[in-house]
Amino acid sequence: MERVLSRRAETEPPPTPAGTMITMPLCDLDQILHEQLQILAATLRSSTIKYYRTQANGFLRYLHRNFPETHSPEQLQRNPHILGWLRSMAEAVPPLTNRSRRAALICMRRIFDDLADNGYHIRGALILSQDIPPHDRYLPIPLSPEVDQILDHKLRQTDDLLSNALLLLRATGIRVGECLRLNRDSLRHLGGNQWALHVPLGKLHNERWVPVDDDARKIFARILALTGPDSSDLPEPSSPLLLLPNGKTVSYSRISAALKKTAKRAGSPPPRLHQLRHTYATVMLRAGISLTALKEILGHHDIRMTMRYVQVTQNDLQRQYQLARQNMASVHSVPQLQTTHDGQTDNTGIAAICCALDAVKHQLEMHRRQLATQPAKTIQSLARRLVKLRAALAALQIT
């Protein structure tokens, strides 16, 4: 947007001397959007504002090219301005993904809503829900077990700062941005044999604890050793973990290049950094962790997002199905009455009374399962009395 504004500023006349009466020009839409983004900057991160600015610039470029006479929010109409913009995105060459079009529409809808809240006259709803394209549902993309093992081996062979940072990403499943913001004291002892990584505020504005095993602790300790000072001065515990010798922190592009370089040496296709997180989630699910626990570890607000991260293969489905079938036999088992098939059993005396008590206890248990909580507790108490009575009779028979 600054580029658009700077080009327009070059064509504006020089300022009028003080005291000279001038007529106010029509409101400048570029300037209004710029001011609205400055308001958003008070509550949103700079990276988010940069994203909004990119989408606003695209919309302004379309307006300047097709509707140069539009200078204020009051002039904007759904038809032709917004519908024309929708068509231009749908017909873009190369074509835009649904994700890119969704981002542009959602950002501009937020800006238009804020403008209306701030007193600007917006003619009805410019962007409707029906304009936003659906999500593209891609399959999860974890690394295959073979590639995962080869990369792990190559990274441990390299054993430098970037390779250990990649190992830490794979061992904890945290986001790349979260890893780059870790401090030297982020690994905390929770007592006993429990350790966790304190992940600072990140993408979803929440901090969390991520459990770690002994291997992740060793990786963290190795990074501390690699980034330790040469002098006797100890670094501040709150200083960045991934600190380069020049005093700068590791960048996203640098750690991404390290992963691609390792993959090239391993002879595998170049993966993306985010695939390490998908791999972690899939391996943890196959190891038996619940989706709810995995959601908390990954830092998701919605379990539907967690479902997008995990890959469930046909082998996983078959294994879980067979396990469920085995459990059904025990969960839904019906209590059986203990009977003897010995034809020589006496039908009289204490033995016969004990068999009768077993039958009564069995009927009570079957009846209890059909009752509400309170009556069921009463029957449970009666059943315990029957058990004690049977035990006393059996002891009397022995004596």
WOGITA-V129703 format. One record per backbone hydrogen bond with DSSP energy under -1.0 kcal/mol. NH is the residue of the N-H (numbers start at 1). CO is the residue of the C=O. If there is no record, write none. Layout:
BEGIN
NH_CO ; NH_CO
END
This chain:
BEGIN
5_1 ; 6_2 ; 7_3 ; 8_4 ; 9_5 ; 10_6 ; 20_17 ; 29_71 ; 32_28 ; 33_29 ; 34_30 ; 35_31 ; 36_32 ; 37_33 ; 38_34 ; 39_35 ; 40_36 ; 41_37 ; 42_39 ; 43_40 ; 44_40 ; 49_45 ; 50_46 ; 51_47 ; 52_48 ; 53_49 ; 54_50 ; 55_51 ; 56_52 ; 57_53 ; 58_54 ; 59_55 ; 60_56 ; 61_57 ; 62_58 ; 63_59 ; 64_60 ; 65_61 ; 66_62 ; 67_63 ; 70_67 ; 75_72 ; 76_73 ; 82_77 ; 83_78 ; 84_80 ; 85_81 ; 86_82 ; 87_83 ; 88_84 ; 89_85 ; 90_86 ; 91_87 ; 101_97 ; 102_98 ; 103_99 ; 104_100 ; 105_101 ; 106_102 ; 107_103 ; 108_104 ; 109_105 ; 110_106 ; 111_107 ; 112_108 ; 113_109 ; 114_110 ; 115_111 ; 116_112 ; 117_113 ; 118_114 ; 119_116 ; 120_115 ; 124_122 ; 131_128 ; 132_129 ; 138_136 ; 148_144 ; 149_145 ; 150_146 ; 151_147 ; 152_148 ; 153_149 ; 154_150 ; 155_151 ; 156_152 ; 157_153 ; 158_154 ; 159_155 ; 164_160 ; 165_161 ; 166_162 ; 167_163 ; 168_164 ; 169_165 ; 170_166 ; 171_167 ; 172_168 ; 173_169 ; 179_175 ; 180_176 ; 182_179 ; 184_239 ; 185_237 ; 186_183 ; 188_196 ; 190_194 ; 194_191 ; 196_188 ; 197_210 ; 198_186 ; 199_208 ; 205_202 ; 208_199 ; 210_197 ; 212_195 ; 217_213 ; 218_214 ; 219_215 ; 220_216 ; 221_217 ; 222_218 ; 223_219 ; 224_220 ; 225_221 ; 226_222 ; 227_223 ; 239_236 ; 241_182 ; 243_241 ; 244_248 ; 247_244 ; 250_242 ; 255_251 ; 256_252 ; 257_253 ; 258_254 ; 259_255 ; 260_256 ; 261_257 ; 262_258 ; 263_259 ; 264_260 ; 265_261 ; 266_262 ; 268_263 ; 275_272 ; 276_273 ; 278_274 ; 279_275 ; 280_276 ; 281_277 ; 282_278 ; 283_279 ; 284_280 ; 285_281 ; 286_282 ; 287_283 ; 288_285 ; 289_284 ; 294_290 ; 295_291 ; 296_292 ; 297_293 ; 298_294 ; 299_295 ; 300_295 ; 305_302 ; 307_303 ; 309_306 ; 317_313 ; 318_314 ; 319_315 ; 320_316 ; 321_317 ; 322_318 ; 323_319 ; 324_320 ; 325_321 ; 326_322 ; 327_323 ; 328_324 ; 331_327 ; 332_328 ; 345_342 ; 353_349 ; 354_350 ; 355_351 ; 356_352 ; 357_353 ; 358_354 ; 359_355 ; 360_356 ; 361_357 ; 362_358 ; 363_359 ; 364_360 ; 365_361 ; 366_362 ; 367_363 ; 368_364 ; 369_365 ; 370_367 ; 371_368 ; 376_372 ; 377_373 ; 378_374 ; 379_375 ; 380_376 ; 381_377 ; 382_378 ; 383_379 ; 384_380 ; 385_381 ; 386_382 ; 387_383 ; 388_384 ; 389_385 ; 390_386 ; 391_387 ; 392_388 ; 393_389 ; 394_390 ; 395_391 ; 396_392 ; 397_393 ; 398_394 ; 399_395
END
